[in-house]
Amino acid sequence: MKRWIAVGGVGVGCGGLLAWMFWALSGNAVAALVIGAAVGSILVVLAVAGGRYNRTYQLTADRRAAALAKRERVRKAIEDTHRRQ
């Protein structure tokens, strides 16, 4: 969880920095705020989505067993294909 909070914080910081740089170069405060908010919000959304994905798809004993069974089925299918040739 801390990692995704850090990613979101970096996103907000980058958005603010980009807004300041755009304002310093162009003098257009509205455009700077729009660009900074857009970049910051994209990175915050990615951080939130990453955190949710990480919580949702954590490895459990059931998921591990299913993945190992699938791997074994694929291995057997490949061996069967090679034997037929």
PyMOL Python script that loads the backbone (N, CA, C, O; Angstrom):
from pymol import cmd

cmd.read_pdbstr("""\
ATOM      1  N   MET A   1       0.826  -1.197   0.000  1.00  0.00           N
ATOM      2  CA  MET A   1       0.000   0.000   0.000  1.00  0.00           C
ATOM      3  C   MET A   1       0.867   1.256   0.000  1.00  0.00           C
ATOM      4  O   MET A   1       0.550   2.232  -0.680  1.00  0.00           O
ATOM      5  N   LYS A   2       1.949   1.231   0.754  1.00  0.00           N
ATOM      6  CA  LYS A   2       2.812   2.402   0.819  1.00  0.00           C
ATOM      7  C   LYS A   2       3.408   2.729  -0.547  1.00  0.00           C
ATOM      8  O   LYS A   2       3.596   3.896  -0.893  1.00  0.00           O
ATOM      9  N   ARG A   3       3.701   1.684  -1.315  1.00  0.00           N
ATOM     10  CA  ARG A   3       4.287   1.897  -2.632  1.00  0.00           C
ATOM     11  C   ARG A   3       3.332   2.683  -3.522  1.00  0.00           C
ATOM     12  O   ARG A   3       3.770   3.580  -4.243  1.00  0.00           O
ATOM     13  N   TRP A   4       2.042   2.372  -3.491  1.00  0.00           N
ATOM     14  CA  TRP A   4       1.077   3.047  -4.353  1.00  0.00           C
ATOM     15  C   TRP A   4       0.810   4.460  -3.870  1.00  0.00           C
ATOM     16  O   TRP A   4       0.522   5.345  -4.676  1.00  0.00           O
ATOM     17  N   ILE A   5       0.901   4.687  -2.568  1.00  0.00           N
ATOM     18  CA  ILE A   5       0.790   6.058  -2.050  1.00  0.00           C
ATOM     19  C   ILE A   5       1.982   6.874  -2.531  1.00  0.00           C
ATOM     20  O   ILE A   5       1.830   8.040  -2.896  1.00  0.00           O
ATOM     21  N   ALA A   6       3.157   6.273  -2.534  1.00  0.00           N
ATOM     22  CA  ALA A   6       4.343   6.967  -3.032  1.00  0.00           C
ATOM     23  C   ALA A   6       4.208   7.271  -4.519  1.00  0.00           C
ATOM     24  O   ALA A   6       4.563   8.363  -4.962  1.00  0.00           O
ATOM     25  N   VAL A   7       3.699   6.320  -5.288  1.00  0.00           N
ATOM     26  CA  VAL A   7       3.512   6.552  -6.729  1.00  0.00           C
ATOM     27  C   VAL A   7       2.511   7.683  -6.955  1.00  0.00           C
ATOM     28  O   VAL A   7       2.735   8.546  -7.804  1.00  0.00           O
ATOM     29  N   GLY A   8       1.430   7.685  -6.216  1.00  0.00           N
ATOM     30  CA  GLY A   8       0.446   8.768  -6.334  1.00  0.00           C
ATOM     31  C   GLY A   8       1.039  10.114  -5.933  1.00  0.00           C
ATOM     32  O   GLY A   8       0.761  11.131  -6.568  1.00  0.00           O
ATOM     33  N   GLY A   9       1.856  10.123  -4.881  1.00  0.00           N
ATOM     34  CA  GLY A   9       2.516  11.354  -4.454  1.00  0.00           C
ATOM     35  C   GLY A   9       3.475  11.886  -5.503  1.00  0.00           C
ATOM     36  O   GLY A   9       3.545  13.090  -5.749  1.00  0.00           O
ATOM     37  N   VAL A  10       4.209  10.977  -6.113  1.00  0.00           N
ATOM     38  CA  VAL A  10       5.114  11.378  -7.199  1.00  0.00           C
ATOM     39  C   VAL A  10       4.303  11.926  -8.372  1.00  0.00           C
ATOM     40  O   VAL A  10       4.720  12.888  -9.017  1.00  0.00           O
ATOM     41  N   GLY A  11       3.155  11.325  -8.649  1.00  0.00           N
ATOM     42  CA  GLY A  11       2.292  11.817  -9.720  1.00  0.00           C
ATOM     43  C   GLY A  11       1.820  13.234  -9.460  1.00  0.00           C
ATOM     44  O   GLY A  11       1.838  14.078 -10.357  1.00  0.00           O
ATOM     45  N   VAL A  12       1.398  13.493  -8.232  1.00  0.00           N
ATOM     46  CA  VAL A  12       0.962  14.846  -7.883  1.00  0.00           C
ATOM     47  C   VAL A  12       2.140  15.813  -7.982  1.00  0.00           C
ATOM     48  O   VAL A  12       1.994  16.925  -8.490  1.00  0.00           O
ATOM     49  N   GLY A  13       3.300  15.391  -7.498  1.00  0.00           N
ATOM     50  CA  GLY A  13       4.491  16.246  -7.580  1.00  0.00           C
ATOM     51  C   GLY A  13       4.902  16.534  -9.011  1.00  0.00           C
ATOM     52  O   GLY A  13       5.239  17.669  -9.347  1.00  0.00           O
ATOM     53  N   CYS A  14       4.877  15.511  -9.855  1.00  0.00           N
ATOM     54  CA  CYS A  14       5.233  15.699 -11.267  1.00  0.00           C
ATOM     55  C   CYS A  14       4.235  16.616 -11.971  1.00  0.00           C
ATOM     56  O   CYS A  14       4.618  17.465 -12.776  1.00  0.00           O
ATOM     57  N   GLY A  15       2.961  16.437 -11.660  1.00  0.00           N
ATOM     58  CA  GLY A  15       1.949  17.317 -12.245  1.00  0.00           C
ATOM     59  C   GLY A  15       2.172  18.768 -11.837  1.00  0.00           C
ATOM     60  O   GLY A  15       2.063  19.676 -12.661  1.00  0.00           O
ATOM     61  N   GLY A  16       2.483  18.979 -10.570  1.00  0.00           N
ATOM     62  CA  GLY A  16       2.767  20.333 -10.100  1.00  0.00           C
ATOM     63  C   GLY A  16       4.009  20.922 -10.736  1.00  0.00           C
ATOM     64  O   GLY A  16       4.017  22.088 -11.131  1.00  0.00           O
ATOM     65  N   LEU A  17       5.050  20.127 -10.836  1.00  0.00           N
ATOM     66  CA  LEU A  17       6.290  20.588 -11.460  1.00  0.00           C
ATOM     67  C   LEU A  17       6.072  20.922 -12.933  1.00  0.00           C
ATOM     68  O   LEU A  17       6.552  21.945 -13.421  1.00  0.00           O
ATOM     69  N   LEU A  18       5.353  20.063 -13.631  1.00  0.00           N
ATOM     70  CA  LEU A  18       5.074  20.312 -15.042  1.00  0.00           C
ATOM     71  C   LEU A  18       4.235  21.572 -15.214  1.00  0.00           C
ATOM     72  O   LEU A  18       4.474  22.359 -16.130  1.00  0.00           O
ATOM     73  N   ALA A  19       3.250  21.767 -14.334  1.00  0.00           N
ATOM     74  CA  ALA A  19       2.425  22.977 -14.412  1.00  0.00           C
ATOM     75  C   ALA A  19       3.284  24.213 -14.186  1.00  0.00           C
ATOM     76  O   ALA A  19       3.151  25.201 -14.909  1.00  0.00           O
ATOM     77  N   TRP A  20       4.154  24.168 -13.200  1.00  0.00           N
ATOM     78  CA  TRP A  20       5.032  25.316 -12.935  1.00  0.00           C
ATOM     79  C   TRP A  20       5.956  25.592 -14.116  1.00  0.00           C
ATOM     80  O   TRP A  20       6.139  26.744 -14.511  1.00  0.00           O
ATOM     81  N   MET A  21       6.542  24.526 -14.681  1.00  0.00           N
ATOM     82  CA  MET A  21       7.452  24.721 -15.811  1.00  0.00           C
ATOM     83  C   MET A  21       6.704  25.297 -17.020  1.00  0.00           C
ATOM     84  O   MET A  21       7.218  26.187 -17.698  1.00  0.00           O
ATOM     85  N   PHE A  22       5.505  24.797 -17.289  1.00  0.00           N
ATOM     86  CA  PHE A  22       4.738  25.305 -18.417  1.00  0.00           C
ATOM     87  C   PHE A  22       4.366  26.763 -18.192  1.00  0.00           C
ATOM     88  O   PHE A  22       4.429  27.574 -19.116  1.00  0.00           O
ATOM     89  N   TRP A  23       3.976  27.097 -16.963  1.00  0.00           N
ATOM     90  CA  TRP A  23       3.634  28.481 -16.645  1.00  0.00           C
ATOM     91  C   TRP A  23       4.854  29.383 -16.770  1.00  0.00           C
ATOM     92  O   TRP A  23       4.756  30.498 -17.282  1.00  0.00           O
ATOM     93  N   ALA A  24       6.016  28.897 -16.297  1.00  0.00           N
ATOM     94  CA  ALA A  24       7.233  29.697 -16.369  1.00  0.00           C
ATOM     95  C   ALA A  24       7.653  29.950 -17.818  1.00  0.00           C
ATOM     96  O   ALA A  24       8.178  31.016 -18.138  1.00  0.00           O
ATOM     97  N   LEU A  25       7.424  28.981 -18.676  1.00  0.00           N
ATOM     98  CA  LEU A  25       7.834  29.138 -20.072  1.00  0.00           C
ATOM     99  C   LEU A  25       6.824  29.911 -20.912  1.00  0.00           C
ATOM    100  O   LEU A  25       7.210  30.673 -21.798  1.00  0.00           O
ATOM    101  N   SER A  26       5.539  29.722 -20.642  1.00  0.00           N
ATOM    102  CA  SER A  26       4.532  30.328 -21.512  1.00  0.00           C
ATOM    103  C   SER A  26       3.800  31.493 -20.865  1.00  0.00           C
ATOM    104  O   SER A  26       3.304  32.373 -21.568  1.00  0.00           O
ATOM    105  N   GLY A  27       3.724  31.513 -19.563  1.00  0.00           N
ATOM    106  CA  GLY A  27       2.974  32.566 -18.880  1.00  0.00           C
ATOM    107  C   GLY A  27       1.473  32.330 -18.881  1.00  0.00           C
ATOM    108  O   GLY A  27       0.721  33.180 -18.404  1.00  0.00           O
ATOM    109  N   ASN A  28       1.023  31.214 -19.397  1.00  0.00           N
ATOM    110  CA  ASN A  28      -0.397  30.894 -19.465  1.00  0.00           C
ATOM    111  C   ASN A  28      -0.754  29.994 -18.279  1.00  0.00           C
ATOM    112  O   ASN A  28      -0.488  28.792 -18.303  1.00  0.00           O
ATOM    113  N   ALA A  29      -1.354  30.582 -17.247  1.00  0.00           N
ATOM    114  CA  ALA A  29      -1.642  29.848 -16.021  1.00  0.00           C
ATOM    115  C   ALA A  29      -2.730  28.797 -16.216  1.00  0.00           C
ATOM    116  O   ALA A  29      -2.657  27.713 -15.637  1.00  0.00           O
ATOM    117  N   VAL A  30      -3.725  29.108 -17.017  1.00  0.00           N
ATOM    118  CA  VAL A  30      -4.831  28.160 -17.227  1.00  0.00           C
ATOM    119  C   VAL A  30      -4.324  26.899 -17.921  1.00  0.00           C
ATOM    120  O   VAL A  30      -4.626  25.785 -17.494  1.00  0.00           O
ATOM    121  N   ALA A  31      -3.558  27.079 -18.985  1.00  0.00           N
ATOM    122  CA  ALA A  31      -3.024  25.920 -19.697  1.00  0.00           C
ATOM    123  C   ALA A  31      -2.077  25.129 -18.801  1.00  0.00           C
ATOM    124  O   ALA A  31      -2.065  23.899 -18.847  1.00  0.00           O
ATOM    125  N   ALA A  32      -1.290  25.816 -17.994  1.00  0.00           N
ATOM    126  CA  ALA A  32      -0.371  25.139 -17.084  1.00  0.00           C
ATOM    127  C   ALA A  32      -1.129  24.291 -16.074  1.00  0.00           C
ATOM    128  O   ALA A  32      -0.739  23.158 -15.793  1.00  0.00           O
ATOM    129  N   LEU A  33      -2.208  24.835 -15.529  1.00  0.00           N
ATOM    130  CA  LEU A  33      -3.007  24.065 -14.568  1.00  0.00           C
ATOM    131  C   LEU A  33      -3.675  22.862 -15.222  1.00  0.00           C
ATOM    132  O   LEU A  33      -3.739  21.786 -14.627  1.00  0.00           O
ATOM    133  N   VAL A  34      -4.166  23.036 -16.425  1.00  0.00           N
ATOM    134  CA  VAL A  34      -4.826  21.924 -17.126  1.00  0.00           C
ATOM    135  C   VAL A  34      -3.826  20.815 -17.423  1.00  0.00           C
ATOM    136  O   VAL A  34      -4.114  19.643 -17.183  1.00  0.00           O
ATOM    137  N   ILE A  35      -2.658  21.172 -17.940  1.00  0.00           N
ATOM    138  CA  ILE A  35      -1.643  20.169 -18.267  1.00  0.00           C
ATOM    139  C   ILE A  35      -1.133  19.488 -16.998  1.00  0.00           C
ATOM    140  O   ILE A  35      -1.005  18.264 -16.956  1.00  0.00           O
ATOM    141  N   GLY A  36      -0.846  20.268 -15.982  1.00  0.00           N
ATOM    142  CA  GLY A  36      -0.365  19.690 -14.716  1.00  0.00           C
ATOM    143  C   GLY A  36      -1.386  18.784 -14.066  1.00  0.00           C
ATOM    144  O   GLY A  36      -1.045  17.709 -13.572  1.00  0.00           O
ATOM    145  N   ALA A  37      -2.650  19.215 -14.064  1.00  0.00           N
ATOM    146  CA  ALA A  37      -3.706  18.382 -13.472  1.00  0.00           C
ATOM    147  C   ALA A  37      -3.911  17.102 -14.278  1.00  0.00           C
ATOM    148  O   ALA A  37      -4.152  16.039 -13.706  1.00  0.00           O
ATOM    149  N   ALA A  38      -3.816  17.198 -15.591  1.00  0.00           N
ATOM    150  CA  ALA A  38      -3.996  16.004 -16.430  1.00  0.00           C
ATOM    151  C   ALA A  38      -2.901  14.987 -16.162  1.00  0.00           C
ATOM    152  O   ALA A  38      -3.192  13.808 -15.962  1.00  0.00           O
ATOM    153  N   VAL A  39      -1.652  15.417 -16.154  1.00  0.00           N
ATOM    154  CA  VAL A  39      -0.539  14.485 -15.915  1.00  0.00           C
ATOM    155  C   VAL A  39      -0.616  13.923 -14.499  1.00  0.00           C
ATOM    156  O   VAL A  39      -0.455  12.719 -14.297  1.00  0.00           O
ATOM    157  N   GLY A  40      -0.859  14.784 -13.526  1.00  0.00           N
ATOM    158  CA  GLY A  40      -0.960  14.319 -12.142  1.00  0.00           C
ATOM    159  C   GLY A  40      -2.090  13.328 -11.954  1.00  0.00           C
ATOM    160  O   GLY A  40      -1.921  12.313 -11.279  1.00  0.00           O
ATOM    161  N   SER A  41      -3.246  13.611 -12.547  1.00  0.00           N
ATOM    162  CA  SER A  41      -4.391  12.707 -12.369  1.00  0.00           C
ATOM    163  C   SER A  41      -4.154  11.370 -13.048  1.00  0.00           C
ATOM    164  O   SER A  41      -4.575  10.335 -12.531  1.00  0.00           O
ATOM    165  N   ILE A  42      -3.483  11.368 -14.204  1.00  0.00           N
ATOM    166  CA  ILE A  42      -3.177  10.095 -14.870  1.00  0.00           C
ATOM    167  C   ILE A  42      -2.310   9.227 -13.962  1.00  0.00           C
ATOM    168  O   ILE A  42      -2.575   8.035 -13.805  1.00  0.00           O
ATOM    169  N   LEU A  43      -1.286   9.812 -13.371  1.00  0.00           N
ATOM    170  CA  LEU A  43      -0.396   9.030 -12.511  1.00  0.00           C
ATOM    171  C   LEU A  43      -1.086   8.594 -11.221  1.00  0.00           C
ATOM    172  O   LEU A  43      -0.815   7.502 -10.723  1.00  0.00           O
ATOM    173  N   VAL A  44      -1.960   9.415 -10.677  1.00  0.00           N
ATOM    174  CA  VAL A  44      -2.703   9.022  -9.473  1.00  0.00           C
ATOM    175  C   VAL A  44      -3.662   7.876  -9.804  1.00  0.00           C
ATOM    176  O   VAL A  44      -3.779   6.929  -9.027  1.00  0.00           O
ATOM    177  N   VAL A  45      -4.343   7.951 -10.938  1.00  0.00           N
ATOM    178  CA  VAL A  45      -5.255   6.866 -11.344  1.00  0.00           C
ATOM    179  C   VAL A  45      -4.472   5.570 -11.544  1.00  0.00           C
ATOM    180  O   VAL A  45      -4.935   4.503 -11.140  1.00  0.00           O
ATOM    181  N   LEU A  46      -3.302   5.649 -12.157  1.00  0.00           N
ATOM    182  CA  LEU A  46      -2.483   4.449 -12.328  1.00  0.00           C
ATOM    183  C   LEU A  46      -2.045   3.885 -10.982  1.00  0.00           C
ATOM    184  O   LEU A  46      -1.997   2.667 -10.811  1.00  0.00           O
ATOM    185  N   ALA A  47      -1.729   4.746 -10.033  1.00  0.00           N
ATOM    186  CA  ALA A  47      -1.336   4.271  -8.703  1.00  0.00           C
ATOM    187  C   ALA A  47      -2.494   3.566  -8.009  1.00  0.00           C
ATOM    188  O   ALA A  47      -2.303   2.507  -7.412  1.00  0.00           O
ATOM    189  N   VAL A  48      -3.689   4.140  -8.079  1.00  0.00           N
ATOM    190  CA  VAL A  48      -4.860   3.529  -7.443  1.00  0.00           C
ATOM    191  C   VAL A  48      -5.180   2.198  -8.117  1.00  0.00           C
ATOM    192  O   VAL A  48      -5.448   1.205  -7.441  1.00  0.00           O
ATOM    193  N   ALA A  49      -5.152   2.180  -9.437  1.00  0.00           N
ATOM    194  CA  ALA A  49      -5.443   0.933 -10.161  1.00  0.00           C
ATOM    195  C   ALA A  49      -4.403  -0.135  -9.846  1.00  0.00           C
ATOM    196  O   ALA A  49      -4.751  -1.305  -9.691  1.00  0.00           O
ATOM    197  N   GLY A  50      -3.145   0.247  -9.751  1.00  0.00           N
ATOM    198  CA  GLY A  50      -2.096  -0.716  -9.404  1.00  0.00           C
ATOM    199  C   GLY A  50      -2.293  -1.289  -8.017  1.00  0.00           C
ATOM    200  O   GLY A  50      -2.096  -2.486  -7.807  1.00  0.00           O
ATOM    201  N   GLY A  51      -2.677  -0.460  -7.076  1.00  0.00           N
ATOM    202  CA  GLY A  51      -2.945  -0.945  -5.726  1.00  0.00           C
ATOM    203  C   GLY A  51      -4.107  -1.912  -5.676  1.00  0.00           C
ATOM    204  O   GLY A  51      -4.044  -2.935  -4.994  1.00  0.00           O
ATOM    205  N   ARG A  52      -5.165  -1.589  -6.395  1.00  0.00           N
ATOM    206  CA  ARG A  52      -6.327  -2.498  -6.435  1.00  0.00           C
ATOM    207  C   ARG A  52      -5.981  -3.808  -7.125  1.00  0.00           C
ATOM    208  O   ARG A  52      -6.384  -4.878  -6.667  1.00  0.00           O
ATOM    209  N   TYR A  53      -5.239  -3.733  -8.221  1.00  0.00           N
ATOM    210  CA  TYR A  53      -4.834  -4.945  -8.933  1.00  0.00           C
ATOM    211  C   TYR A  53      -3.986  -5.829  -8.018  1.00  0.00           C
ATOM    212  O   TYR A  53      -4.158  -7.047  -7.987  1.00  0.00           O
ATOM    213  N   ASN A  54      -3.081  -5.214  -7.284  1.00  0.00           N
ATOM    214  CA  ASN A  54      -2.198  -5.952  -6.389  1.00  0.00           C
ATOM    215  C   ASN A  54      -2.987  -6.656  -5.290  1.00  0.00           C
ATOM    216  O   ASN A  54      -2.679  -7.794  -4.937  1.00  0.00           O
ATOM    217  N   ARG A  55      -4.012  -5.980  -4.746  1.00  0.00           N
ATOM    218  CA  ARG A  55      -4.832  -6.604  -3.698  1.00  0.00           C
ATOM    219  C   ARG A  55      -5.712  -7.708  -4.270  1.00  0.00           C
ATOM    220  O   ARG A  55      -5.914  -8.735  -3.621  1.00  0.00           O
ATOM    221  N   THR A  56      -6.234  -7.510  -5.466  1.00  0.00           N
ATOM    222  CA  THR A  56      -7.187  -8.451  -6.047  1.00  0.00           C
ATOM    223  C   THR A  56      -6.522  -9.757  -6.463  1.00  0.00           C
ATOM    224  O   THR A  56      -7.089 -10.830  -6.259  1.00  0.00           O
ATOM    225  N   TYR A  57      -5.341  -9.682  -7.037  1.00  0.00           N
ATOM    226  CA  TYR A  57      -4.718 -10.855  -7.632  1.00  0.00           C
ATOM    227  C   TYR A  57      -3.524 -11.364  -6.837  1.00  0.00           C
ATOM    228  O   TYR A  57      -2.530 -11.802  -7.416  1.00  0.00           O
ATOM    229  N   GLN A  58      -3.620 -11.309  -5.519  1.00  0.00           N
ATOM    230  CA  GLN A  58      -2.551 -11.855  -4.694  1.00  0.00           C
ATOM    231  C   GLN A  58      -2.528 -13.371  -4.817  1.00  0.00           C
ATOM    232  O   GLN A  58      -3.564 -14.017  -4.978  1.00  0.00           O
ATOM    233  N   LEU A  59      -1.331 -13.916  -4.738  1.00  0.00           N
ATOM    234  CA  LEU A  59      -1.163 -15.357  -4.888  1.00  0.00           C
ATOM    235  C   LEU A  59      -1.680 -16.082  -3.644  1.00  0.00           C
ATOM    236  O   LEU A  59      -1.253 -15.800  -2.524  1.00  0.00           O
ATOM    237  N   THR A  60      -2.599 -17.014  -3.857  1.00  0.00           N
ATOM    238  CA  THR A  60      -3.111 -17.851  -2.781  1.00  0.00           C
ATOM    239  C   THR A  60      -2.780 -19.299  -3.128  1.00  0.00           C
ATOM    240  O   THR A  60      -2.309 -19.594  -4.226  1.00  0.00           O
ATOM    241  N   ALA A  61      -3.029 -20.184  -2.190  1.00  0.00           N
ATOM    242  CA  ALA A  61      -2.750 -21.602  -2.426  1.00  0.00           C
ATOM    243  C   ALA A  61      -3.599 -22.137  -3.584  1.00  0.00           C
ATOM    244  O   ALA A  61      -3.118 -22.932  -4.391  1.00  0.00           O
ATOM    245  N   ASP A  62      -4.858 -21.703  -3.665  1.00  0.00           N
ATOM    246  CA  ASP A  62      -5.739 -22.147  -4.754  1.00  0.00           C
ATOM    247  C   ASP A  62      -5.247 -21.658  -6.111  1.00  0.00           C
ATOM    248  O   ASP A  62      -5.223 -22.418  -7.080  1.00  0.00           O
ATOM    249  N   ARG A  63      -4.860 -20.401  -6.178  1.00  0.00           N
ATOM    250  CA  ARG A  63      -4.364 -19.848  -7.450  1.00  0.00           C
ATOM    251  C   ARG A  63      -3.065 -20.530  -7.862  1.00  0.00           C
ATOM    252  O   ARG A  63      -2.843 -20.800  -9.043  1.00  0.00           O
ATOM    253  N   ARG A  64      -2.216 -20.803  -6.890  1.00  0.00           N
ATOM    254  CA  ARG A  64      -0.950 -21.474  -7.194  1.00  0.00           C
ATOM    255  C   ARG A  64      -1.202 -22.878  -7.732  1.00  0.00           C
ATOM    256  O   ARG A  64      -0.588 -23.293  -8.715  1.00  0.00           O
ATOM    257  N   ALA A  65      -2.108 -23.606  -7.081  1.00  0.00           N
ATOM    258  CA  ALA A  65      -2.427 -24.965  -7.534  1.00  0.00           C
ATOM    259  C   ALA A  65      -3.023 -24.949  -8.941  1.00  0.00           C
ATOM    260  O   ALA A  65      -2.688 -25.799  -9.765  1.00  0.00           O
ATOM    261  N   ALA A  66      -3.902 -23.989  -9.218  1.00  0.00           N
ATOM    262  CA  ALA A  66      -4.499 -23.902 -10.553  1.00  0.00           C
ATOM    263  C   ALA A  66      -3.441 -23.583 -11.604  1.00  0.00           C
ATOM    264  O   ALA A  66      -3.459 -24.149 -12.697  1.00  0.00           O
ATOM    265  N   ALA A  67      -2.525 -22.682 -11.279  1.00  0.00           N
ATOM    266  CA  ALA A  67      -1.465 -22.330 -12.232  1.00  0.00           C
ATOM    267  C   ALA A  67      -0.539 -23.511 -12.487  1.00  0.00           C
ATOM    268  O   ALA A  67      -0.138 -23.743 -13.627  1.00  0.00           O
ATOM    269  N   LEU A  68      -0.196 -24.252 -11.454  1.00  0.00           N
ATOM    270  CA  LEU A  68       0.669 -25.418 -11.632  1.00  0.00           C
ATOM    271  C   LEU A  68      -0.024 -26.503 -12.449  1.00  0.00           C
ATOM    272  O   LEU A  68       0.607 -27.155 -13.281  1.00  0.00           O
ATOM    273  N   ALA A  69      -1.332 -26.698 -12.212  1.00  0.00           N
ATOM    274  CA  ALA A  69      -2.079 -27.693 -12.988  1.00  0.00           C
ATOM    275  C   ALA A  69      -2.146 -27.292 -14.460  1.00  0.00           C
ATOM    276  O   ALA A  69      -2.009 -28.136 -15.346  1.00  0.00           O
ATOM    277  N   LYS A  70      -2.354 -26.017 -14.711  1.00  0.00           N
ATOM    278  CA  LYS A  70      -2.396 -25.534 -16.097  1.00  0.00           C
ATOM    279  C   LYS A  70      -1.036 -25.703 -16.763  1.00  0.00           C
ATOM    280  O   LYS A  70      -0.955 -26.110 -17.922  1.00  0.00           O
ATOM    281  N   ARG A  71       0.010 -25.397 -16.047  1.00  0.00           N
ATOM    282  CA  ARG A  71       1.365 -25.562 -16.591  1.00  0.00           C
ATOM    283  C   ARG A  71       1.633 -27.023 -16.942  1.00  0.00           C
ATOM    284  O   ARG A  71       2.249 -27.316 -17.967  1.00  0.00           O
ATOM    285  N   GLU A  72       1.177 -27.929 -16.099  1.00  0.00           N
ATOM    286  CA  GLU A  72       1.380 -29.357 -16.357  1.00  0.00           C
ATOM    287  C   GLU A  72       0.584 -29.818 -17.583  1.00  0.00           C
ATOM    288  O   GLU A  72       1.087 -30.606 -18.384  1.00  0.00           O
ATOM    289  N   ARG A  73      -0.660 -29.331 -17.736  1.00  0.00           N
ATOM    290  CA  ARG A  73      -1.461 -29.674 -18.911  1.00  0.00           C
ATOM    291  C   ARG A  73      -0.797 -29.175 -20.189  1.00  0.00           C
ATOM    292  O   ARG A  73      -0.775 -29.877 -21.200  1.00  0.00           O
ATOM    293  N   VAL A  74      -0.263 -27.973 -20.139  1.00  0.00           N
ATOM    294  CA  VAL A  74       0.409 -27.419 -21.320  1.00  0.00           C
ATOM    295  C   VAL A  74       1.654 -28.229 -21.643  1.00  0.00           C
ATOM    296  O   VAL A  74       1.922 -28.520 -22.809  1.00  0.00           O
ATOM    297  N   ARG A  75       2.416 -28.595 -20.620  1.00  0.00           N
ATOM    298  CA  ARG A  75       3.629 -29.386 -20.834  1.00  0.00           C
ATOM    299  C   ARG A  75       3.290 -30.723 -21.473  1.00  0.00           C
ATOM    300  O   ARG A  75       3.967 -31.156 -22.405  1.00  0.00           O
ATOM    301  N   LYS A  76       2.246 -31.380 -20.978  1.00  0.00           N
ATOM    302  CA  LYS A  76       1.828 -32.663 -21.546  1.00  0.00           C
ATOM    303  C   LYS A  76       1.347 -32.511 -22.982  1.00  0.00           C
ATOM    304  O   LYS A  76       1.642 -33.359 -23.824  1.00  0.00           O
ATOM    305  N   ALA A  77       0.613 -31.445 -23.272  1.00  0.00           N
ATOM    306  CA  ALA A  77       0.137 -31.219 -24.639  1.00  0.00           C
ATOM    307  C   ALA A  77       1.305 -30.996 -25.589  1.00  0.00           C
ATOM    308  O   ALA A  77       1.283 -31.479 -26.721  1.00  0.00           O
ATOM    309  N   ILE A  78       2.305 -30.282 -25.149  1.00  0.00           N
ATOM    310  CA  ILE A  78       3.486 -30.055 -25.989  1.00  0.00           C
ATOM    311  C   ILE A  78       4.221 -31.368 -26.225  1.00  0.00           C
ATOM    312  O   ILE A  78       4.644 -31.651 -27.346  1.00  0.00           O
ATOM    313  N   GLU A  79       4.375 -32.162 -25.184  1.00  0.00           N
ATOM    314  CA  GLU A  79       5.039 -33.458 -25.348  1.00  0.00           C
ATOM    315  C   GLU A  79       4.258 -34.359 -26.297  1.00  0.00           C
ATOM    316  O   GLU A  79       4.858 -35.025 -27.140  1.00  0.00           O
ATOM    317  N   ASP A  80       2.930 -34.393 -26.180  1.00  0.00           N
ATOM    318  CA  ASP A  80       2.107 -35.199 -27.072  1.00  0.00           C
ATOM    319  C   ASP A  80       2.256 -34.749 -28.527  1.00  0.00           C
ATOM    320  O   ASP A  80       2.304 -35.574 -29.440  1.00  0.00           O
ATOM    321  N   THR A  81       2.326 -33.460 -28.725  1.00  0.00           N
ATOM    322  CA  THR A  81       2.487 -32.924 -30.076  1.00  0.00           C
ATOM    323  C   THR A  81       3.840 -33.345 -30.659  1.00  0.00           C
ATOM    324  O   THR A  81       3.932 -33.697 -31.835  1.00  0.00           O
ATOM    325  N   HIS A  82       4.866 -33.308 -29.849  1.00  0.00           N
ATOM    326  CA  HIS A  82       6.203 -33.700 -30.328  1.00  0.00           C
ATOM    327  C   HIS A  82       6.281 -35.208 -30.626  1.00  0.00           C
ATOM    328  O   HIS A  82       6.980 -35.628 -31.548  1.00  0.00           O
ATOM    329  N   ARG A  83       5.568 -36.003 -29.850  1.00  0.00           N
ATOM    330  CA  ARG A  83       5.578 -37.443 -30.066  1.00  0.00           C
ATOM    331  C   ARG A  83       4.897 -37.816 -31.384  1.00  0.00           C
ATOM    332  O   ARG A  83       5.316 -38.763 -32.048  1.00  0.00           O
ATOM    333  N   ARG A  84       3.870 -37.092 -31.760  1.00  0.00           N
ATOM    334  CA  ARG A  84       3.119 -37.389 -32.979  1.00  0.00           C
ATOM    335  C   ARG A  84       3.917 -37.057 -34.230  1.00  0.00           C
ATOM    336  O   ARG A  84       3.657 -37.627 -35.290  1.00  0.00           O
ATOM    337  N   GLN A  85       4.844 -36.187 -34.137  1.00  0.00           N
ATOM    338  CA  GLN A  85       5.592 -35.741 -35.328  1.00  0.00           C
ATOM    339  C   GLN A  85       6.655 -36.679 -35.718  1.00  0.00           C
ATOM    340  O   GLN A  85       7.363 -36.437 -36.696  1.00  0.00           O
TER     341      GLN A  85
END
""", "prot")
cmd.dss("prot")
cmd.show_as("cartoon", "prot")
cmd.util.cbc("prot")
cmd.orient("prot")
